Amino acid sequence: MRLFRSAGSMGVALSRLAGLMLLLVLLGLRVADPLVLSSIRNQGFDILQRIHPRPVVPQPIKIVDIDEKSLQLVGQWPWPRSEVARLIDRLTAMGAVVVGFDVVFAEPDRLSPDRIAEDNPALPEQARADLLKLPSNEEVLAESIRRSRVIVGETSARVEDQTLAARDAPIPEVAFATLGADPTPFLLKFPHLVQNLPVISDAATGRGLFTVEPDPDGIFRRIPLVMMVEERVRLALSAEMLRIATGGEAFAIKTGNAGIEGIVVGGVMVPTDGSGRVWPWFNGSSRDRYVSAGSVMSGEAAPESIAGHLVVIGTSAVGLEDFRATPVANFMPGVEIHAQIIENILTKEFLHRPAYAIGMELVFTLVLGLIIIWLVPKIGAFYSFFAAAMVLGVVAAGVLWAFFSQRMLLDASFPGGTLAAVFMLMATANYMREERQRRQIRSAFGQYLSPALVDRLADHPEQLVLGGETRELTLLFTDVRGFTTISESFKSNPQGLTRLMNQFLTALSKAILDRDGTIDKYMGDAIMAFWNAPVDLPDHAMRACRAGLDMVKQAEAVNAKRREEVAQNPGETLHEIKIGVGINSGECVVGNMGSDMRFDYTALGDTVNLASRLEGQSKPYGVTIILGDNTATAVAETLAVLEIDLIRVKGKTEPERIHTLLGVEDMAADERFKALKEANRRLLGSYRAQKWDIAEATVAEMRGLSSAMDVNIDGYLTLYESRIAFFRAEPPGDGWDGVYTAASK
């Protein structure tokens, strides 16, 4: 045993070293943060938003949607700038606070009068001259913009493009303040700005970028609120709309040691990540946010749907393909992302992932990983699993608490995955070490103990004691009827008898094992089995009864096979094997029983003895399966069960109500069986009341009912016919209790 302990200590040290190395490697991998880890982490954040999306609360923000209806009304996109001007005028008249465009007017309108004149040289000179006198569509749009508060949309080019650089107009400066260090090293940077035509841009009250960038998996999770384009700091469209709506004051950028911490716009501090991107707390697309641009232009839209609202103009039309994948929706119109950011700011409900989050997650993972490495080798597999589950539960609970109560995004995937990997390594090492110890125990004790007991000793050495526990079991005994006669016919062929019984006992054993029974022992042609030990089975009585019915079918199948074999060998004698089955439920003592030198796992008690006696009564009662009263009570509502007697079996003084089991649910639900069961109740009642004529008539009635159902209870009915005849000749007297005392086992 000292050798076992020494080898075990060495194994523990090696497993702890391996666990520590794995933990350090995984922590280093998190610091490097490859794409696969960031993708898994982001998907975890998506799950949080899907579990708890932002509540839908009406806010003063509307999307004027260039939808299918609008395209049918005005025509294909892009619309003439004069139509866009008309839309702005309508929104201004309806009381829009500010209007933002999720589109950019970077090219001249091909439907402007001057462009039509230039593009059609065949026009009469007078017509061309008249067209050139008209204001361009850009000028018409610019005038409408001047009459309102409009923020025009701009976007950024992500690569160097000299063509764009040559076309760029000077970028207007936007005033901003800094809180902390210079923010420009941390901001996202883009080489070029795609601007609106100067006549349109100069007329606008503000300019905002609708640049959005997906994560590598194509999901739009973080949206830049402030960025740099051509070395100029610019606000996103959503932030610029709020800045103009609240008076057009300068915004501020707050910077810390780890990067940008947030921006102040409209008097609200909006937390961002280190590069100035906000984590929108999304909710699902809501049509309450949308007003059709066509309904605005036609006058169908109610004024109150626009009055007092910030309005962002964009499109959800399928053909314009302005859809984005977000954490809560595979297809969300891009314009709605800007609207939801504005809602986040207005309600001050932001998601944020603080700069210290990664450090906190690394320290948390390290500490819990070390605890697992120390703890797992000291406790058993079950407690190790329970402890690991608790640790992972703490991780999940902490992440959920941070999100639900603080709107903080913490990563559960890396700590959870790392701790699970360390636990699996330690648990595997434990298992391998314990298996090695089991092999050593088997080698040391295998010569002295039975193989089954050696296995139990290897798993639980503390169980090498005599005794057991009291628990509710269902016992089953089965025996072959007429086995002596069958054996005599095989006097000259003992191998044939062995093959026959092995074939038969295999079939019956399969029926028991298929219903999760425990085969206690084989006793010649008999089998003892029980349910609800060593494994808990709440429905043990039902399982045993179904196993009994299965055994009857298996016996029939063996007999059918034997008939085929005998048909092919005319000289061989056919032996139809019939069985009796006794089933009883009750308290037993179950455990290791025997002597100090050898013992087996078995069950003892009055319940066991009664089950054995019931099997012996199956032949005189002419039925195959007999149930004790406890078993019958447990299954009578489901299976086809008939009470057959009150009997005092040999060796017992107390009578037992016994029953026979005839079939499963289909038979129990059959109206014919219900009639048979009612007739049987009348038979037993009249028999015990000594009303012999009624009892005899009921037996005849039951013969007809059972024959119609093809249920064989002839032996049972014949038994009662003989008893009725006997008691009619020799009445039992007034003191008779109706109990039959069995003369044999």
For each residue, the residues with C-beta under 8 A, 3 or more apart:
1: 4 5
2: 5 6
3: 6 7 440
4: 1 7 8 437 440 441
5: 1 2 8 9
6: 2 3 9 10
7: 3 4 10 11 436 437 440
8: 4 5 11 12 433 437
9: 5 6 12 13
10: 6 7 13 14
11: 7 8 14 15 429 432 433 436
12: 8 9 15 16 377 433
13: 9 10 16 17
14: 10 11 17 18 429
15: 11 12 18 19 377 425 426 429 430 433
16: 12 13 19 20 373 374 377 426
17: 13 14 20 21
18: 14 15 21 22 425 429
19: 15 16 22 23 369 372 373 376 422 425 426 429
20: 16 17 23 24 370 373
21: 17 18 24 25
22: 18 19 25 26 421 422 425
23: 19 20 26 27 365 366 369 370 373 418 422
24: 20 21 27 28
25: 21 22 28 29
26: 22 23 29 30 365 414 418 421 422
27: 23 24 30 31 362 365 366 418
28: 24 25 31 32
29: 25 26 32 34 37
30: 26 27 33 37 358 361 362 365 414 418
31: 27 28 362
32: 28 29
33: 30 37 38
34: 29 37 38
35: 38 39 216
36: 39 40
37: 29 30 33 34 40 41 413 414
38: 33 34 35 41 42 215 216
39: 35 36 42 43 215 216 217
40: 36 37 43 44 413 414 417
41: 37 38 44 45 411 413 414
42: 38 39 45 46 215 217 219 221
43: 39 40 46 47 217 413
44: 40 41 47 48 399 411 412 413
45: 41 42 48 49 221 279 327 409 411
46: 42 43 49 50 219 221 327 328
47: 43 44 50 51
48: 44 45 51 52 399 400 403 409
49: 45 46 52 53 281 282 327 328 351
50: 46 47 53 327 328
51: 47 48
52: 48 49 403 404
53: 49 50 281 282 283 284 328
54: 281 282 283 340 343 344 349
55: 283
56: 283 284 286 288
57: 347
58: 288
59: 342 343 346 347
60: 97 308 309 310 346
61: 289 309 310 311 312 339 342 343 346
62: 289 290 291 305 306 309 310 311 312 339
63: 289 290 291 311 312 313 314 333 335 336 339
64: 87 91 291 292 293 296 306 311 312 313 314
65: 70 290 291 292 293 314 315 316 333 335
66: 70 71 77 293 313 314 315 316 317 320
67: 70 71 290 292 293 294 315 316 317
68: 71 72 317 318
69: 72 73 292 294 295
70: 65 66 67 73 74 292 293 294 297 317
71: 66 67 68 74 75 76 77 294 317 319
72: 68 69 294
73: 69 70 294 297 298
74: 70 71 79 83 293 294 297
75: 71 79
76: 71
77: 66 71 315 317 320
78: 103 109
79: 74 75 83 84
80: 83 84 109 111 112 137
81: 84 85 105 109 111 112 136 137 138 140 141
82: 85 86 137 140 141
83: 74 79 80 86 87 297
84: 79 80 81 87 88 105 141 144
85: 81 82 88 89 137 140 141 143 144 145
86: 82 83 89 90 144 297
87: 64 83 84 90 91 293 296 297 313
88: 84 85 91 92 99 141 144 145 147 148 150
89: 85 86 92 93 144 147 148
90: 86 87 93 94 296 297 299
91: 64 87 88 94 96 99 148 296 306 311
92: 88 89 95 96 99 144 147 148
93: 89 90
94: 90 91 296 301 303 305 306 307
95: 92 303 306 307 308 309
96: 91 92 99 148 306 307 309 310 311
97: 60 149 245 308 309 310 311
98: 149 150 151 205 241 244 245 310 311
99: 88 91 92 96 148 149 150 151 311 312 313
100: 150 151 153 208 237 238 240 241 310 311 312 313 338
101: 104 105 150 151 152 153 237 312 313 314
102: 153 210 237 312 313 314 315 322 334 335 338
103: 78 153 313 314 315
104: 101 152 153 154 155 194 195 196 210
105: 81 84 101 109 138 141 152 196 197 200
106: 194 195 196 197
107: 197
108: 112 115 136 138 197
109: 78 80 81 105 112 115 136 137 138
110: 115 119
111: 80 81 115 116 137
112: 80 81 108 109 115 116 136 137 138
113: 116 117 131 132 134 135 136 137
114: 117 118 131 132 134 136
115: 108 109 110 111 112 118 119 136
116: 111 112 113 119 120 131
117: 113 114 120 123 127 128 131 132
118: 114 115
119: 110 115 116
120: 116 117 123 128
121:
122:
123: 117 120 127 128 131
124: 127 128
125: 128 129
126: 129 130
127: 117 123 124 130 131
128: 117 120 123 124 125 131 132
129: 125 126 132 133
130: 126 127 133 134
131: 113 114 116 117 123 127 128 134
132: 113 114 117 128 129
133: 129 130
134: 113 114 130 131
135: 113 139 140 143
136: 81 108 109 112 113 114 115 139 140 199
137: 80 81 82 85 109 111 112 113 140 141
138: 81 105 108 109 112 141 142 197 199 200
139: 135 136 142 143 199
140: 81 82 85 135 136 137 143 144
141: 81 82 84 85 88 105 137 138 144 145 200 203
142: 138 139 145 146 199 200 202 203
143: 85 135 139 140 146 147 203
144: 84 85 86 88 89 92 140 141 147 148
145: 85 88 141 142 148 150 152 200 203 204 205
146: 142 143 203
147: 88 89 92 143 144
148: 88 89 91 92 96 99 144 145 205
149: 97 98 99 205 206 244 245
150: 88 98 99 100 101 145 203 204 205 206
151: 98 99 100 101 204 205 206 207 208 237 240 241 244
152: 101 104 105 145 196 200 201 204 206 207 208
153: 100 101 102 103 104 196 207 208 209 210 237
154: 104 193 194 195 196 207 208 209 210 234
155: 104 193 194 209 210 211
156: 190 192 193 194 209 211 227 229
157: 161 164 190 191 192 193 194
158: 190 191
159: 191
160: 165 191 192
161: 157 164 165 191 192
162: 165 166
163: 166 167
164: 157 161 167 168 192 194
165: 160 161 162 168 192
166: 162 163
167: 163 164
168: 164 165 171 192 193 195 230
169: 195 198 201
170:
171: 168 193 195 229 230 232 234
172: 201 207
173: 232
174: 207 232 233 234 235 251
175: 250
176: 233 250 251 252 253
177: 250 251 252 253
178: 181 182 183 252 253 255
179: 252 253 254 255 264
180: 183 254 255 256 261
181: 178 255 256 257
182: 178 185 255
183: 178 180 186 187 226 233 253 255 260 276
184: 187 228 233
185: 182
186: 183 255 259 260 274 275 276
187: 183 184 226 227 228 233 260 275 276
188: 213 224 227 228 275 276 277
189: 227 228 229
190: 156 157 158 193 211 227 228 229 230
191: 157 158 159 160 161 229 230
192: 156 157 160 161 164 165 168 229 230
193: 154 155 156 157 168 171 190 209 229 230 232 234
194: 104 106 154 155 156 157 164
195: 104 106 154 168 169 171 198 201 207
196: 104 105 106 152 153 154 200 201 204 207
197: 105 106 107 108 138 200 201
198: 169 195 201 202
199: 136 138 139 142 202 203
200: 105 138 141 142 145 152 196 197 203 204
201: 152 169 172 195 196 197 198 204 207
202: 142 198 199
203: 141 142 143 145 146 150 199 200
204: 145 150 151 152 196 200 201 207
205: 98 145 148 149 150 151 244 248
206: 149 150 151 152 240 241 243 244 248
207: 151 152 153 154 172 174 195 196 201 204 234 240
208: 100 151 152 153 154 234 235 236 237 238 239 240 241
209: 153 154 155 156 193 224 227 229 234 235 236 237
210: 102 104 153 154 155 236 237 334 338
211: 155 156 190 224 227 236
212: 220 223 224 324 334 337
213: 188 220 222 224
214: 217 218 219 220 221 324 325
215: 38 39 42 218 219 220 221 222
216: 35 38 39
217: 39 42 43 214
218: 214 215 325
219: 42 46 214 215 325 326 327
220: 212 213 214 215 223 324 325 326 337
221: 42 45 46 214 215 279 280 326 327
222: 213 215 273 277 278 279
223: 212 220 236 238 277 278 280 337 341
224: 188 209 211 212 213 227 236 275 276 277 278
225: 235 236 238 239 263 265 270 272 276 277 278 341
226: 183 187 233 234 235 236 239 251 253 260 263 272 276
227: 156 187 188 189 190 209 211 224 233 234 236 276
228: 184 187 188 189 190 231 232 233 234
229: 156 171 189 190 191 192 193 209 232 234
230: 168 171 190 191 192 193
231: 228
232: 171 173 174 193 228 229
233: 174 176 183 184 187 226 227 228 253
234: 154 171 174 193 207 208 209 226 227 228 229
235: 174 208 209 225 226 239 240 243 251 265
236: 208 209 210 211 223 224 225 226 227 239 240 338 341
237: 100 101 102 151 153 208 209 210 240 241 312 338
238: 100 208 223 225 241 242 312 338 339 341 342 345
239: 208 225 226 235 236 242 243 251 263 265 270 341 345
240: 100 151 206 207 208 235 236 237 243 244
241: 98 100 151 206 208 237 238 244 245 310 312 338 342
242: 238 239 245 246 265 266 268 310 342 345 346
243: 206 235 239 240 246 248 249 251 265 266
244: 98 149 151 205 206 240 241 247 248
245: 97 98 149 241 242 266 310
246: 242 243 249 265 266 267
247: 244
248: 205 206 243 244
249: 243 246
250: 175 176 177
251: 174 176 177 226 235 239 243 263 264 265
252: 176 177 178 179 263 264 265
253: 176 177 178 179 183 226 233 260 263 264 276
254: 179 180 260 261 262 263 264 269
255: 178 179 180 181 182 183 186 259 260 261
256: 180 181 259 260 261 355
257: 181 355
258: 274 355 356
259: 186 255 256 273 274 275 355
260: 183 186 187 226 253 254 255 256 263 272 273 274 275 276
261: 180 254 255 256 271 272 355
262: 254 269 270 271 272
263: 225 226 239 251 252 253 254 260 269 270 272 276
264: 179 251 252 253 254 267 268 269 270
265: 225 235 239 242 243 246 251 252 268 270 345
266: 242 243 245 246 345
267: 246 264
268: 242 264 265 345 348
269: 254 262 263 264
270: 225 239 262 263 264 265 278 344 345 350
271: 261 262 278 350 352
272: 225 226 260 261 262 263 275 276 277 278 352
273: 222 259 260 276 277 278 279 352 353
274: 186 258 259 260 355
275: 186 187 188 224 259 260 272
276: 183 186 187 188 224 225 226 227 253 260 263 272 273
277: 188 222 223 224 225 272 273
278: 222 223 224 225 270 271 272 273 341 344 350
279: 45 221 222 273 350 351 352 353 409
280: 221 223 326 337 340 341 344 351
281: 49 53 54 344 349 350 351 407
282: 49 53 54 326 327 328 329 332 340
283: 53 54 55 56 286 328 340
284: 53 56 328 329
285: 289 329 332 333 336
286: 56 283 289
287: 290
288: 56 58
289: 61 62 63 285 286 336 339
290: 62 63 65 67 287 316
291: 62 63 64 65 295 296 301 305 306
292: 64 65 67 69 70 295 296 301
293: 64 65 66 67 70 74 87 296 297 313
294: 67 69 70 71 72 73 74 297 298
295: 69 291 292 298 300 301
296: 64 87 90 91 94 291 292 293 299 300 301 306
297: 70 73 74 83 86 87 90 293 294
298: 73 294 295
299: 90 296
300: 295 296
301: 94 291 292 295 296 305 306
302: 305
303: 94 95 306 307
304: 307
305: 62 94 291 301 302 309
306: 62 64 91 94 95 96 291 296 301 303 309 311
307: 94 95 96 303 304
308: 60 95 97
309: 60 61 62 95 96 97 305 306
310: 60 61 62 96 97 98 100 241 242 245 342
311: 61 62 63 64 91 96 97 98 99 100 306
312: 61 62 63 64 99 100 101 102 237 238 241 335 338 339 342
313: 63 64 66 87 99 100 101 102 103 293 335
314: 63 64 65 66 101 102 103 322 333 334 335 336 338
315: 65 66 67 77 102 103 320 322 333 335
316: 65 66 67 290 322 333 335 336
317: 66 67 68 70 71 77 320
318: 68 321
319: 71
320: 66 77 315 317
321: 318
322: 102 314 315 316 333 334 335
323: 331 332 333 334
324: 212 214 220 331 332 333 334 337
325: 214 218 219 220 329 330 331 332
326: 219 220 221 280 282 329 332 337
327: 45 46 49 50 219 221 282
328: 46 49 50 53 282 283 284 332
329: 282 284 285 325 326 332
330: 325
331: 323 324 325
332: 282 285 323 324 325 326 328 329 336 337
333: 63 65 285 314 315 316 322 323 324 336 337
334: 102 210 212 314 322 323 324 337 338
335: 63 65 102 312 313 314 315 316 322 338 339
336: 63 285 289 314 316 332 333 339 340
337: 212 220 223 280 324 326 332 333 334 340 341
338: 100 102 210 236 237 238 241 312 314 334 335 341 342
339: 61 62 63 238 289 312 335 336 342 343
340: 54 280 282 283 336 337 343 344
341: 223 225 236 238 239 278 280 337 338 344 345
342: 59 61 238 241 242 310 312 338 339 345 346
343: 54 59 61 339 340 346 347
344: 54 270 278 280 281 340 341 347 349 350
345: 238 239 242 265 266 268 270 341 342 348 350
346: 59 60 61 242 342 343
347: 57 59 343 344
348: 268 345
349: 54 281 344 407
350: 270 271 278 279 281 344 345 407
351: 49 279 280 281 407 408 409
352: 271 272 273 279 407 408 409
353: 273 279 357 408 409 410
354: 357 408
355: 256 257 258 259 261 274
356: 258 359 360
357: 353 354 360 361 408 409 410 411
358: 30 361 362
359: 356 362 363
360: 356 357 363 364 410
361: 30 357 358 364 365 410 411 414 415
362: 27 30 31 358 359 365 366
363: 359 360 366 367
364: 360 361 367 368 395 415
365: 23 26 27 30 361 362 368 369 414 415 418 419
366: 23 27 362 363 369 370
367: 363 364 370 371
368: 364 365 371 372 391 394 395 415 419
369: 19 23 365 366 372 373 418 419 422
370: 20 23 366 367 373 374
371: 367 368 374 375 391
372: 19 368 369 375 376 387 388 391 419 422 423 426
373: 16 19 20 23 369 370 376 422 426
374: 16 370 371 377 378
375: 371 372 378 379 384 387
376: 19 372 373 379 384 387 388 423 426 427 430
377: 12 15 16 374 426 429 430
378: 374 375
379: 375 376 383 384 387
380: 383 384
381: 384 385 427 430 431
382: 385 386
383: 379 380 386 387
384: 375 376 379 380 381 387 388 423 426 427 430
385: 381 382 388 389 427
386: 382 383 389 390
387: 372 375 376 379 383 384 390 391
388: 372 376 384 385 391 392 419 420 423 427
389: 385 386 392 393
390: 386 387 393 394
391: 368 371 372 387 388 394 395 419 423
392: 388 389 395 396 416 419 420
393: 389 390 396 397
394: 368 390 391 397 398
395: 364 368 391 392 398 399 412 415 416 419
396: 392 393 399 400 412 416
397: 393 394 400 401
398: 394 395 401 402 410
399: 44 48 395 396 402 403 410 411 412
400: 48 396 397 403 404
401: 397 398 404 405 406
402: 398 399 405 406 408 409 410
403: 48 52 399 400 406 407 408 409 410
404: 52 400 401
405: 401 402
406: 401 402 403
407: 281 349 350 351 352 403
408: 351 352 353 354 357 402 403
409: 45 48 279 351 352 353 357 402 403
410: 353 357 360 361 398 399 402 403
411: 41 44 45 357 361 399 414 415
412: 44 395 396 399 415 416
413: 37 40 41 43 44 416 417
414: 26 30 37 40 41 361 365 411 417 418
415: 361 364 365 368 395 411 412 418 419
416: 392 395 396 412 413 419 420
417: 40 413 414 420 421
418: 23 26 27 30 365 369 414 415 421 422
419: 365 368 369 372 388 391 392 395 415 416 422 423
420: 388 392 416 417 423 424
421: 22 26 417 418 424 425
422: 19 22 23 26 369 372 373 418 419 425 426
423: 372 376 384 388 391 419 420 426 427
424: 420 421 427 428
425: 15 18 19 22 421 422 428 429
426: 15 16 19 372 373 376 377 384 422 423 429 430
427: 376 381 384 385 388 423 424 430 431
428: 424 425 431 432
429: 11 14 15 18 19 377 425 426 432 433
430: 15 376 377 381 384 426 427 433 434
431: 381 427 428 434 435
432: 11 428 429 435 436
433: 8 11 12 15 429 430 436 437
434: 430 431 437 438
435: 431 432 438 439
436: 7 11 432 433 439 440
437: 4 7 8 433 434 440 441 458
438: 434 435 441 442 458 459
439: 435 436 442 443
440: 3 4 7 436 437 443 444
441: 4 437 438 444 445 454 457 458 461
442: 438 439 445 446 454 455 458
443: 439 440 446
444: 440 441
445: 441 442 448 449 454 457
446: 442 443 449 451 454
447:
448: 445
449: 445 446 453 454 457 598
450: 453 454 598
451: 446 454 455
452: 455 456 600 601
453: 449 450 456 457 464 598 599 600
454: 441 442 445 446 449 450 451 457 458
455: 442 451 452 458 459
456: 452 453 459 460 463 601
457: 441 445 449 453 454 460 461 463 464
458: 437 438 441 442 454 455 461
459: 438 455 456
460: 456 457 463
461: 441 457 458 464
462: 465
463: 456 457 460 592
464: 453 457 461
465: 462 592
466: 592 593 594 596 599
467: 591 592
468: 589 590 591 592 593 604
469: 589 590 591
470: 587 588 589 590
471: 532 533 587 588 590
472: 532 540 585 586 587 588
473: 530 531 532 533 540 585 586 587 588 590 603 607
474: 530 531 532 540 541 543 544 583 584 585 631
475: 528 529 530 544 582 583 584 585 588 603 607 608 611 612
476: 512 517 527 528 529 530 531 544 547 548 581 582 583 611
477: 526 527 528 581 582 583 611 612 614 615
478: 508 526 527 548 551 579 580 581 582 615
479: 483 525 526 579 580 615 616
480: 483 486 504 525 526 577 578 579
481: 578 579 580 619
482: 485 486 578
483: 479 480 486 487 524 525
484: 487 488
485: 482 488 489
486: 480 482 483 489 490 497 500 575 577
487: 483 484 490 491 497
488: 484 485 491
489: 485 486 573 575
490: 486 487 493 494 496 497 500
491: 487 488 494
492:
493: 490 496 497
494: 490 491 497 498
495: 498 499
496: 490 493 499 500
497: 486 487 490 493 494 500 501
498: 494 495 501 502
499: 495 496 502 503
500: 486 490 496 497 503 504 562 575 577
501: 497 498 504 505 525
502: 498 499 505 506
503: 499 500 506 507 558
504: 480 500 501 507 508 555 558 577
505: 501 502 508 509 522 525 527
506: 502 503 509 510
507: 503 504 510 511 551 554 555 557 558
508: 478 504 505 511 512 527 551 554 555 579
509: 505 506 512 513 519 527
510: 506 507 513 514 554
511: 507 508 514 515 547 550 551 553 554
512: 476 508 509 515 517 519 527 529 547 551
513: 509 510 516 517 519
514: 510 511 547 550
515: 511 512 531 543 544 546 547 550
516: 513 531 535 537 543
517: 476 512 513 529 530 531 543 544 547
518: 529 530 531 533 534 535
519: 509 512 513 522 527 528 529
520: 528 529 530 602 603
521: 527 528 600 602
522: 505 519 526 527
523: 526 527 528
524: 483
525: 479 480 483 501 505
526: 477 478 479 480 522 523
527: 476 477 478 505 508 509 512 519 521 522 523
528: 475 476 477 519 520 521 523 608 612
529: 475 476 512 517 518 519 520 544 547
530: 473 474 475 476 517 518 520 533 544 588 590 603
531: 473 474 476 515 516 517 518 537 540 541 543 544
532: 471 472 473 474 535 536 537 540
533: 471 473 518 530 590 603
534: 518 590 601
535: 516 518 532
536: 532
537: 516 531 532 540 543
538:
539: 542 543
540: 472 473 474 531 532 537 543 544 585
541: 474 531 544 545 583 585 630 631 634 635
542: 539 545 546 634 635 638 639
543: 474 515 516 517 531 537 539 540 546 547
544: 474 475 476 515 517 529 530 531 540 541 547 548 583 585 631
545: 541 542 548 549 583 625 627 631 635 639 661
546: 515 542 543 549 550 664
547: 476 511 512 514 515 517 529 543 544 550 551
548: 476 478 544 545 551 552 581 583 625 661
549: 545 546 552 553 625 661 663 664
550: 511 514 515 546 547 553 554
551: 478 507 508 511 512 547 548 554 555 579 581
552: 548 549 555 556 579 581 624 625
553: 511 549 550 556 557
554: 507 508 510 511 550 551 557 558
555: 504 507 508 551 552 558 559 577 578 579
556: 552 553 559 560
557: 507 553 554 560 561
558: 503 504 507 554 555 561 562 577
559: 555 556 562 563 576 577
560: 556 557 563 564
561: 557 558 564 565
562: 500 558 559 565 566 574 575 576 577
563: 559 560 566 567 574
564: 560 561 567 568
565: 561 562 568 569 572
566: 562 563 569 570 572 573 574
567: 563 564 570
568: 564 565
569: 565 566 572
570: 566 567
571:
572: 565 566 569
573: 489 566
574: 562 563 566
575: 486 489 500 562
576: 559 562
577: 480 486 500 504 555 558 559 562
578: 480 481 482 555 624
579: 478 479 480 481 508 551 552 555 624
580: 478 479 481 615 616 618 619 624 625 626
581: 476 477 478 548 551 552 615 618 624 625 626
582: 475 476 477 478 611 612 613 614 615 616 617 618 625 626 628
583: 474 475 476 477 541 544 545 548 611 614 625 626 627 628 631 661
584: 474 475 607 610 611 614 627 628 630 631
585: 472 473 474 475 540 541 544 607 628 630 631 634
586: 472 473 605 606 607 610 628 630
587: 470 471 472 473 605 607
588: 470 471 472 473 475 530 603 604 605 607 608
589: 468 469 470 603 604 605
590: 468 469 470 471 473 530 533 534 601 602 603 604
591: 467 468 469 601
592: 463 465 466 467 468 599 600 601
593: 466 468 599 600 601 602 604
594: 466 597 598 599 600
595: 598 599
596: 466
597: 594
598: 449 450 453 594 595
599: 453 466 592 593 594 595
600: 452 453 521 592 593 594
601: 452 456 534 590 591 592 593
602: 520 521 590 593
603: 473 475 520 530 533 588 589 590 608
604: 468 588 589 590 593 608
605: 586 587 588 589 608 609
606: 586 609 610 652
607: 473 475 584 585 586 587 588 610 611 628
608: 475 528 588 603 604 605 611 612
609: 605 606 612 613 651 652
610: 584 586 606 607 613 614 628 649 652 656
611: 475 476 477 582 583 584 607 608 614 615 628
612: 475 477 528 582 608 609 615 616 745
613: 582 609 610 616 617 649 650 651 652 742 745
614: 477 582 583 584 610 611 617 618 626 627 628 649 656 658
615: 477 478 479 580 581 582 611 612 618 626
616: 479 580 582 612 613 619 744 745
617: 582 613 614 620 621 626 647 649 658 742
618: 580 581 582 614 615 621 623 624 625 626
619: 481 580 616 622
620: 617 719 742
621: 617 618 626 644 645 658 660 715 716 719
622: 619 713 714 715 716 717 718 719
623: 618 626 644 660 713 715 716
624: 552 578 579 580 581 618 660
625: 545 548 549 552 580 581 582 583 618 660 661 662
626: 580 581 582 583 614 615 617 618 621 623 644 658 659 660 661
627: 545 583 584 614 631 632 635 641 658 659 660 661
628: 582 583 584 585 586 607 610 611 614 631 632 656 658 659
629: 632 633 656 657 658 659
630: 541 584 585 586 633 634
631: 474 541 544 545 583 584 585 627 628 634 635 659
632: 627 628 629 635 636 641 643 657 659 661
633: 629 630 636
634: 541 542 585 630 631
635: 541 542 545 627 631 632 638 639 641 661
636: 632 633 639 641 659
637:
638: 542 635 665 668
639: 542 545 635 636 661 663 664 665 668
640: 661 662 663 664 667 668 670 673
641: 627 632 635 636 659 660 661 662 668
642: 659 660 662 676 677 680 713
643: 632 657 658 659 680 681 684
644: 621 623 626 658 659 660 716
645: 621 657 658 684 740
646: 655 656 657 658 688 737 738 739 740
647: 617 655 656 658 739 740 741 742
648: 652 653 654 655 656 739 740 741 742
649: 610 613 614 617 652 656 742 745
650: 613 742 743 744 745
651: 609 613 745
652: 606 609 610 613 648 649 656
653: 648
654: 648
655: 646 647 648 737 739
656: 610 614 628 629 646 647 648 649 652
657: 629 632 643 645 646
658: 614 617 621 626 627 628 629 643 644 645 646 647
659: 626 627 628 629 631 632 636 641 642 643 644
660: 621 623 624 625 626 627 641 642 644 713 716
661: 545 548 549 583 625 626 627 632 635 639 640 641
662: 625 640 641 642 667 673 711 713
663: 549 639 640 666 667 668 673 711
664: 546 549 639 640 667 668
665: 638 639 668 669
666: 663 669 670
667: 640 662 663 664 670 673 709 711
668: 638 639 640 641 663 664 665 673
669: 665 666 673
670: 640 666 667 673 674 709
671: 674 675
672: 675 676 705 708 709
673: 640 662 663 667 668 669 670 676 677 709 711
674: 670 671 677 678
675: 671 672 678 679 705
676: 642 672 673 679 680 702 705 706 709 711
677: 642 673 674 680 681
678: 674 675 681 682
679: 675 676 682 683 698 701 702 705
680: 642 643 676 677 683 684 702
681: 643 677 678 684 685
682: 678 679 685 686 694 698
683: 679 680 686 687 695 698 699 702 720
684: 643 645 680 681 687 688
685: 681 682 688 689
686: 682 683 689 691 692 694 695 698
687: 683 684 690 691 692 695 720 723 724 738
688: 646 684 685 738
689: 685 686
690: 687 727 731 732 736
691: 686 687 694 695
692: 686 687 695 696 724 727 728
693: 696 697
694: 682 686 691 697 698
695: 683 686 687 691 692 698 699 720 724
696: 692 693 699 700 721 724
697: 693 694 700 701
698: 679 682 683 686 694 695 701 702
699: 683 695 696 702 703 717 720 721 724
700: 696 697 703 704
701: 679 697 698 704 705
702: 676 679 680 683 698 699 705 706 713 717
703: 699 700 706 707 714 717
704: 700 701 707 708
705: 672 675 676 679 701 702 708 709
706: 676 702 703 709 711 712 713 714 717
707: 703 704 710
708: 672 704 705
709: 667 670 672 673 676 705 706
710: 707
711: 662 663 667 673 676 706
712: 706 715
713: 622 623 642 660 662 702 706 716 717
714: 622 703 706 717 718
715: 621 622 623 712 718 719
716: 621 622 623 644 660 713 719 720
717: 622 699 702 703 706 713 714 720 721
718: 622 714 715 721 722
719: 620 621 622 715 716 722 723
720: 683 687 695 699 716 717 723 724
721: 696 699 717 718 724 725
722: 718 719 725 726
723: 687 719 720 726 727 740
724: 687 692 695 696 699 720 721 727 728
725: 721 722 728 729
726: 722 723 729 730
727: 690 692 723 724 730 731 732
728: 692 724 725 731
729: 725 726
730: 726 727
731: 690 727 728
732: 690 727 736
733: 736
734:
735:
736: 690 732 733
737: 646 655
738: 646 687 688
739: 646 647 648 655
740: 645 646 647 648 723
741: 647 648
742: 613 617 620 647 648 649 650 745
743: 650
744: 616 650
745: 612 613 616 649 650 651 742
